[in-house]
Amino acid sequence: MNVACTSASTRRITRAVPAVLGRALIGVAALTLAACGGTGGEDATTATAAEPATAAGTFAIVPLFDDTGHPSGAARSGEPADPAMRTRAGLYASPDQYRWEALMNSAYTILVDLDTSGSMQAAIDTAMAAHDWIYPEPRTLAWFVKSSDPRAGVQLADALTGRGLDQVFLIVGTTGRAR
């Protein structure tokens, strides 16, 4: 039996492979950590829900997406105590979770950095141009908002959500890695 491989089918497969493999590798990493004894006796009070402590001071990256590609409970666990600091979408990521998504799913991960955009409007315009131009299926994208001013980050995340972008995460907190 001969099977023809068209360029359209190759593009669909090429787009799907990073997402599927990324989610699978996250699952394997989590299972490996659990099989190795979890936290290794560290004080659990120093870890957050987004970045549980593991042996030797390293951190496990908790996936932001479930097996169906929707935001997981971990994406909502970083909600700030201050209601003024909460986004409309209610999706939050640590810097490490963002870096993991960017590494594993770079074709589907978009960073909107308010600090380098020049202005709120420039950041919004750039994100909307990417939404309209880059992908024919923008619902598969994960948008990550970064800002040194937390309130401005919330405003930007809400503005993007209000313009119809799905899966807009606000990067909150500090990295779990030593710098």
C-alpha positions in Angstrom: 0.0 0.0 0.0 1.4 3.4 -1.0 0.8 6.4 1.3 1.2 9.9 -0.1 2.6 12.4 2.3 1.4 15.9 1.3 3.0 19.1 2.5 -0.2 20.0 4.4 -0.1 16.7 6.3 3.6 17.1 7.1 3.0 20.6 8.5 0.2 19.3 10.8 2.4 16.5 12.0 5.4 18.8 12.5 3.2 21.2 14.6 1.7 18.3 16.7 5.0 16.5 17.5 6.5 19.2 19.8 3.3 19.6 21.8 2.8 15.9 22.2 6.4 15.1 23.0 6.6 18.1 25.4 3.6 16.9 27.4 4.9 13.3 27.4 8.3 14.4 28.6 6.8 16.4 31.4 4.8 13.4 32.5 7.9 11.1 32.4 9.9 13.7 34.4 7.1 13.9 37.1 6.9 10.1 37.3 10.6 9.8 37.6 10.7 12.3 40.4 7.9 10.5 42.2 9.6 7.1 41.8 12.9 8.6 43.2 11.3 9.5 46.5 9.8 12.9 45.9 11.2 15.7 48.0 14.1 13.8 49.4 13.3 15.0 53.0 13.5 18.7 52.3 11.2 21.0 54.3 8.0 21.2 52.2 7.1 24.7 53.6 9.8 26.2 51.3 8.1 25.0 48.1 5.2 26.5 46.3 2.5 24.6 44.5 4.0 25.7 41.2 7.5 24.5 42.0 7.6 21.7 44.6 11.0 21.1 46.2 13.0 18.0 45.2 16.3 16.6 46.3 19.5 18.7 46.4 17.6 22.0 46.2 16.4 21.5 42.6 12.8 22.2 41.6 10.4 20.0 39.6 8.5 22.0 37.0 4.8 21.3 37.4 3.1 21.3 34.0 0.8 24.2 33.1 -1.3 22.0 30.8 -3.2 18.8 31.3 -3.3 15.8 28.9 -5.9 17.5 26.8 -3.9 20.7 26.3 -6.0 22.8 28.6 -4.6 24.8 31.5 -4.1 22.5 34.5 -4.9 23.2 38.2 -1.2 24.2 38.6 -1.8 27.1 36.2 -4.4 28.5 38.6 -2.5 27.7 41.8 -0.3 30.8 41.7 -3.2 33.2 42.3 -2.1 36.2 44.3 -3.8 36.9 47.7 -4.4 40.5 46.7 -7.6 40.6 44.4 -6.2 43.6 42.6 -3.3 41.5 41.4 -5.4 38.7 39.9 -6.0 38.4 36.1 -9.3 37.9 34.4 -8.1 34.5 33.0 -6.7 33.4 36.4 -3.7 31.8 34.8 -0.3 32.1 36.4 3.2 30.7 35.7 6.5 30.9 37.5 9.5 32.0 35.5 10.7 28.4 35.5 7.3 27.1 34.1 7.5 29.7 31.4 11.0 28.7 30.4 10.0 25.0 30.4 7.1 25.8 28.1 9.3 27.9 25.8 11.8 25.0 25.7 9.4 22.2 25.1 6.7 24.0 23.1 8.5 27.0 21.5 6.3 27.0 18.4 3.3 27.6 20.6 4.7 29.8 23.3 4.6 33.6 22.9 6.2 36.0 25.4 4.8 39.5 25.7 7.4 41.4 27.7 6.0 44.8 28.7 9.4 46.0 29.9 10.9 45.7 26.4 7.8 46.8 24.5 8.1 50.5 25.2 4.4 50.9 26.1 1.3 49.0 27.0 -0.2 49.8 23.6 2.9 48.7 21.8 2.8 45.4 23.7 -0.9 44.9 22.9 -0.4 45.8 19.2 2.5 43.4 18.9 0.6 40.5 20.5 -2.5 41.1 18.4 -0.4 41.2 15.2 1.2 37.9 16.2 -2.2 36.5 16.9 -3.5 37.5 13.5 -0.5 36.8 11.4 1.7 34.0 12.8 -0.7 31.0 13.1 -3.9 30.1 11.3 -5.0 28.3 14.5 -4.2 30.9 17.3 -6.2 28.9 20.0 -3.2 26.5 20.2 -0.9 29.3 21.5 0.0 30.0 25.1 0.6 33.7 25.8 2.9 34.7 28.7 3.0 38.2 30.1 6.1 39.4 31.8 6.5 42.8 33.6 8.7 44.2 36.3 5.6 46.2 37.4 3.0 43.6 38.7 0.0 45.8 38.3 1.0 46.7 34.7 1.4 43.0 34.0 -2.1 42.3 35.3 -3.5 45.1 33.1 -1.7 43.8 30.0 -2.8 40.2 30.7 -6.4 41.4 31.1 -6.2 43.6 28.0 -5.0 40.6 25.9 -7.7 38.3 27.4 -10.3 41.0 26.6 -9.2 41.1 23.0 -10.0 37.4 22.7 -6.6 35.7 23.3 -6.9 32.3 25.0 -4.5 31.0 27.6 -2.9 34.2 28.7 -0.6 33.5 31.7 0.9 36.1 34.0 4.5 35.3 35.0 4.6 35.7 38.8 7.1 35.1 41.5 10.8 34.3 41.3 12.7 31.6 39.7 13.4 28.4 41.7 16.9 28.2 40.2 19.9 29.7 41.9 21.3 32.7 39.9 
